[in-house]
Amino acid sequence: MAFDPRTHYQDPRTAEEYDRERFSSLSGKVFQWAERRSLEQIVRRLPRGSRILDAPCGTGRLLDLFLRLDLTVVCADISAEMLAVARSRTLQWNGRISFSRMDLNQIPLADRSVAATFSIRFLPHIPPDERALMLREFRRVSQSWVVLSLSLSTPWHRFRRRIKRWLGHSAPVRHPVTSEALAVELRQAGLREVRRVWTCPLLSEQVLVACERG
């Protein structure tokens, strides 16, 4: 059965096991540390007190990073089960977090209602045509930045994928993107890349791309 990120996580057990399955191993812990370190380089540039959209927020594993930097967070996800796990991480309600179940193709927020939108570990699972709809929505609701986590396809990473397939590993994502294709997608969405931060150069194809309204 094909993996569908819209429906796969709408199961309580899947949502509850998400973090343990991905980040409890040594490699998972190293990857998460590197991802958070890379993301913090970008997040620190936002003015304290900024209101941001975390879309999708998943289990809320990045909430503590955003809150530690004094941001107000709108946590969005299509999965009520993932939102429930995210809520459970919030031990003290401090008025700086809200949770909303939403479809990212049609975000129920006003134009420029958040300072920035963050979409981490999601878009590489989305086909380019649907990803284009989401990118336009991210731009619409954001005042300044749209920060994307993508799987970049380079000659080195395509070679790594072939080796992993040869070893019997499944593909980590279904829709990696080349730099050329990414430039086209961003331009069509009205966005302009201003910064690129690799999570784990050579070891991971994940890259964080910070964009501004074009």
TARAPE-V391259 format. One record per residue. N is the residue number from 1. PSI is psi in whole degrees, -180 to 180 (none if undefined). Layout:
# TARAPE-V391259
N/PSI ; N/PSI
This chain:
# TARAPE-V391259
1/135 ; 2/143 ; 3/129 ; 4/108 ; 5/-17 ; 6/-32 ; 7/-23 ; 8/-37 ; 9/7 ; 10/57 ; 11/125 ; 12/-44 ; 13/-43 ; 14/-43 ; 15/-44 ; 16/-29 ; 17/-4 ; 18/-56 ; 19/-42 ; 20/-42 ; 21/-31 ; 22/-29 ; 23/9 ; 24/-21 ; 25/168 ; 26/-46 ; 27/-38 ; 28/-41 ; 29/-41 ; 30/-43 ; 31/-44 ; 32/-39 ; 33/-46 ; 34/-39 ; 35/-46 ; 36/-39 ; 37/-43 ; 38/-43 ; 39/-37 ; 40/-30 ; 41/-33 ; 42/-46 ; 43/-36 ; 44/-18 ; 45/-11 ; 46/143 ; 47/140 ; 48/142 ; 49/-5 ; 50/146 ; 51/124 ; 52/162 ; 53/125 ; 54/104 ; 55/107 ; 56/153 ; 57/-19 ; 58/-129 ; 59/5 ; 60/25 ; 61/-16 ; 62/-1 ; 63/-44 ; 64/-34 ; 65/-47 ; 66/-44 ; 67/-35 ; 68/-26 ; 69/19 ; 70/36 ; 71/154 ; 72/131 ; 73/129 ; 74/111 ; 75/117 ; 76/139 ; 77/150 ; 78/-16 ; 79/117 ; 80/-30 ; 81/-41 ; 82/-39 ; 83/-36 ; 84/-41 ; 85/-42 ; 86/-43 ; 87/-37 ; 88/-18 ; 89/-15 ; 90/94 ; 91/-32 ; 92/122 ; 93/120 ; 94/9 ; 95/0 ; 96/10 ; 97/135 ; 98/152 ; 99/137 ; 100/128 ; 101/124 ; 102/156 ; 103/124 ; 104/-6 ; 105/-24 ; 106/85 ; 107/123 ; 108/54 ; 109/153 ; 110/160 ; 111/135 ; 112/38 ; 113/-9 ; 114/154 ; 115/-38 ; 116/155 ; 117/134 ; 118/129 ; 119/104 ; 120/131 ; 121/42 ; 122/-53 ; 123/-30 ; 124/-13 ; 125/-4 ; 126/133 ; 127/151 ; 128/-39 ; 129/-40 ; 130/-34 ; 131/-36 ; 132/-39 ; 133/-44 ; 134/-41 ; 135/-39 ; 136/-37 ; 137/-41 ; 138/-43 ; 139/-42 ; 140/-43 ; 141/-9 ; 142/139 ; 143/-38 ; 144/-68 ; 145/151 ; 146/120 ; 147/122 ; 148/142 ; 149/121 ; 150/161 ; 151/109 ; 152/133 ; 153/108 ; 154/168 ; 155/-41 ; 156/-46 ; 157/-30 ; 158/-36 ; 159/-45 ; 160/-41 ; 161/-41 ; 162/-42 ; 163/-44 ; 164/-39 ; 165/-40 ; 166/-34 ; 167/-3 ; 168/9 ; 169/144 ; 170/157 ; 171/134 ; 172/-34 ; 173/162 ; 174/-18 ; 175/66 ; 176/165 ; 177/141 ; 178/163 ; 179/-37 ; 180/-45 ; 181/-36 ; 182/-42 ; 183/-39 ; 184/-46 ; 185/-44 ; 186/-43 ; 187/-42 ; 188/-27 ; 189/-3 ; 190/28 ; 191/156 ; 192/124 ; 193/132 ; 194/-18 ; 195/146 ; 196/126 ; 197/119 ; 198/138 ; 199/-56 ; 200/89 ; 201/136 ; 202/-37 ; 203/-19 ; 204/146 ; 205/1 ; 206/132 ; 207/141 ; 208/127 ; 209/116 ; 210/129 ; 211/154 ; 212/161 ; 213/132 ; 214/none
